[in-house]
Every structure is written in structure tokens, then in C-alpha cells.
Amino acid sequence: MKPEKPTQEDYDNWHKDPNNWYLGCFYYNPKDKRLMPPKRIKWMGLTVNFANPYSVLLLVPFLIIVVLVLSK
């Protein structure tokens, strides 16, 4: 049996839950499979779901580029 896809209400409840936000700005929710959910203040754009294993694949290249640019 395939698990049910989360509803918009699930996403909204996860987003509002302070237990899913570390230090108020780092989103970590293993139930939320989205890689880039909205930031805590939604109009500010997207953030990374650090519980998603693919977030590392997104962040490592970004950090390498930042280090390379700053080291010049």
C-alpha cells in the first residue's frame, strides 16, 4: 500500500510547528519530503529541509562555490 500524499493542511501544520524549526530558521522535518519548503516568513522565499537527505547534495556544491569565490 502506497502512503498517502500529504495535504496542504499537513504542510501548513508542519510549517507552523515550532518543533520543526531549529534556532528559528533551520527547517528539519523528516515527514516533509520537500527539499525546498517555504521559509518561516513565507514571502521571503524558500529554505532547505535539512531532514531531506538530498539537501546535502544541494548545499555542498553551493558551499564549495562560496568558498572558491571568497578565497580569490
C-alpha positions in Angstrom: 0.0 0.0 0.0 1.4 3.4 -1.0 1.5 6.1 1.7 -0.9 9.0 1.2 0.5 12.2 -0.2 0.4 15.0 2.5 -2.3 17.5 2.1 -1.9 21.3 2.0 -3.2 21.2 5.6 -0.4 18.8 6.6 2.2 21.1 5.0 0.7 24.2 6.8 0.7 22.4 10.2 4.3 21.3 9.8 5.3 24.8 8.8 3.6 26.3 11.8 5.1 23.7 14.3 8.0 25.4 16.2 9.5 21.9 16.8 10.3 21.7 13.1 12.4 24.9 13.2 15.8 24.9 14.9 17.1 28.2 16.1 14.0 29.7 14.5 15.4 29.5 10.9 16.6 25.9 10.1 13.8 23.7 8.9 14.1 20.0 9.9 11.1 17.7 9.3 11.6 14.1 8.2 7.9 13.7 7.4 8.1 16.6 4.9 9.7 15.1 1.8 10.0 18.5 0.0 13.6 19.7 -0.5 12.8 23.4 -0.6 9.8 24.3 1.6 8.8 28.0 2.2 10.8 29.9 4.8 9.2 30.7 8.2 8.1 34.1 6.8 6.7 32.7 3.5 7.0 35.8 1.4 10.8 35.7 1.9 11.2 32.6 -0.4 12.4 29.1 0.2 14.6 27.3 2.7 16.2 23.9 2.8 14.6 20.9 4.6 17.7 19.6 6.4 15.9 16.3 7.1 15.8 15.5 3.4 19.0 13.5 2.5 19.2 15.4 -0.8 19.7 18.7 1.0 23.4 17.8 1.3 23.6 17.4 -2.4 22.2 20.9 -2.8 24.3 22.6 -0.1 27.7 21.1 -0.6 28.2 22.5 -4.2 26.8 25.8 -3.0 29.3 26.0 -0.1 32.2 25.0 -2.4 31.3 27.8 -4.8 31.1 30.3 -1.9 34.5 29.2 -0.6 36.1 29.4 -4.0 34.7 32.9 -4.7 35.7 34.2 -1.3 39.2 32.7 -1.5 40.1 34.8 -4.6 
